[in-house]
Amino acid sequence: MTQPHSQPATPRSYYRSPAQVMRLARMGSAHPMRLSFLRILLRRMRQENWRFERHLWQVDARGVGRAVYCAHGPKRSYSLVAFAHDLPDHMRSDRVIATAWDATFALFDGVPSRQDLDRLQQNVPLQEAGRIGPRELTLSRANRSVRLFTHVVGALAAGRQPDATELQEVGYLMRTTAVYGAGKFGAADRADIAQRPEMAAPFQAEMLTVWLIRWFTVDIVNHLATQQGGAQAVALAPELCRQLGVGNSTGLGMAPFLVRHPVLLNNWIFAREEALARVRALPMATPQQLAGLRAALADAEENASSWRSSHPVQVEKLASLRADLACIRCLSADEQASFRINGALPLGQLRQIVAQHYAWALRTDFSDPAQMARFWYVSEEKLEPRLGDRHAEPGADQEQPLAIAHLVQALWADLQAQPETLPLARFLLAHPQHRLVVRRVLRAPSHPFAEVQDNLIADTMLPIDLMRCKLAFFGASHFDPRSDKWVRISLFRGMPYPTDLAQGAPA
Amino acid sequence: MSTAYAAPLSFSLTEADALAQKAARGAGLGWGMAEEAGFAVRWLCGYGADGLGALLACLAAQRSMPHLAPGQVIGQGQGLLCPLHTGSVLLDSAEISDGPLAGPLQVAPLCQPLLMLPFLAQAASVLGQQLVVAYKAGTVALPGPAPLPVAPSALCGALRLGLGAPLGPEWRGPTARVPQGRAACDAATLAALELLALKTTVPATEASRRSGAGAGTNDND
């Protein structure tokens, strides 16, 4: 998506600049929208008349067993394989380091045979400690919202519907604590499925997984209520089901993703900004379009009013996000294609690119200890990204290369003494330490939204801003920040279930 | 990655790439060169070759840095030429009109020469012309369909590079065809690479455990 405007040209004045858009504070205020990945998934499945079925349900009275949910498209089928477990409360942790969960899942490419299910049963419940293969597209797990889950099962078993306010308050019966795709733990590579139209947009396999998990969460409470209440039990009413999404608990692990995938980040933001510019350039809107906008705004306001946090900084942030709303009354990437470094480039031109696209980075004063306060690293114990205090903790010698502004300044310093005409290849041969940042710099002219234009190791940096930007692109609603590094969200809340979609409900 | 499974272990190319990057960094390469190691291993595994094994052997050996002289690449320092640095500088230089690939090139003996082939194949895609590698007992033209038509051991000793026939459109440009497949390696190789990868991590302290990933509260809610 490097060619800017292939449609009839929209005047430049309607576009926002990367300097305006690519700031952490703004990225941390992102909202779900029409281009969000889960909405893309639902639109396609509705347009193509996908069929859905619960193919298998083998769950015992304690809620332990396995289930299979199939989504049948025009060419292919995908199946969520779910394993339901009986997890003691003391083992329930949302941290990625947990070793047991209330339910574990894999998305299977096709419809699994009994042998496939048996193989998956040996591995999926182990999550990171198991292995999946090229027939699996994702691996994930979920924990119950204990409070809501117990309340809902209890009410249904007693023959009444649960309290709608309670449902509203939590918003989900289960929350996922990881959804792994793209080749992780032996799964199919992204390249194996990227050519399929239904998998071309980002994270479609992951979104499908979560959407089918939502179906499973309703089935499992209904099942347990029947086991407890017998003939007296009732099923959860459809209007209450609709209010429920799937929760997701996300920590620091997600934050570095956008920095590590600059081309992808560029393409996501570029698509959003292009859409926004085209809308802003419209000379007039029809009454229907205006009504649509007002409805979307009302939804956004209602959504924002339901976010909860007890973390002081985030309480303030949520209030200002609501205030923002009150005031207004191509997405995938072939990262390999831009991987190669063109070493024929003369250093004079490289310097120009840095000066033009990284002025924001060159401005940062790294002699100020506050600008160097943090460092990103991977913990030996958990193999997860962490943020350390450079001036107080050991480990900065194993710093991850996420402080792009700092890396750019180091490159800039070494470029100064070099001849204008020297080919980049020669410079990199002598200075291999700059290779990573040079690769990024070379992408900048064709990918203006590839860089977060803030210092990612400053003491004021809030990782949650990065997470929120990514989650909004997923289509997450209902942000409940638990701290500046940890957020609970909800996916698919208020949206149709697979069974609704078949009956023509709007996505 | 779990080591609980018996050999041969099967991985996605994404996993092989990620492990290669971490191991290369753990062995002391810069981050950018570690990315090149990931690229090379992914490419070799896609071609059905033992990319992970070659990388481990390469990282364990003492290697010399490439020095470009007219018509030849020679080593600077002790040991055989590093295939990652050599491959990278040749690929970087592909579009330099009087660069090293413009004419016949003599390359000093390489450590794990297999690891240089992905760079040459990509350079050929950039040039739109095959690169022909001549070794003691024959030649191999890159890029071509999988599997690789040469045994890794055959590439030992000095190599000569030269331009060959023009490439068809499917092999040209930045989106040229790269075979997909699965990566494989034995348990010992995996364990050794994981050990190197672990060197990129930081041990926990009391303070880091406390601050963690930010979740301090109970999840039974």
Interface residues (C-beta under 8 A of the other chain):
Chain A: D89 R92 S93 D94 R95 V96 E128 A129 G130 R131 G133 P134 N143 S145 V146 R147 A182 G183 K184 F185 G186 A187 A188 D189 R190 A191 D192 S249 G251 L252 G253 D334 Q336 A337 S338 F339 R340 I341 N342 G343 A344 Y377 V378 S379 E380 E381 K382 L383 E384 R386 L387 G388 D389 A392 E393 P394 G395 Q398 P401 P423 L424 A425 R426 L428 L429 P432 Q433 H434 R435 L436 V437 V438 R439 P463 R482 S483 D484 K485 W486
Chain B: M1 S2 A4 Y5 S10 F11 S12 L13 T14 E15 L29 G30 W31 G32 M33 E35 E36 F39 P66 L68 H85 S88 V89 L91 D92 S93 A94 E95 I96 S97 G99 Q122 V126 P174 T175 V178 Q180 R182 L198 K199 T200 T201 V202 P203 A204 T205 A207 S208 R209 S211 G212 A213 G214 A215 G216 T217 D219 N220 D221
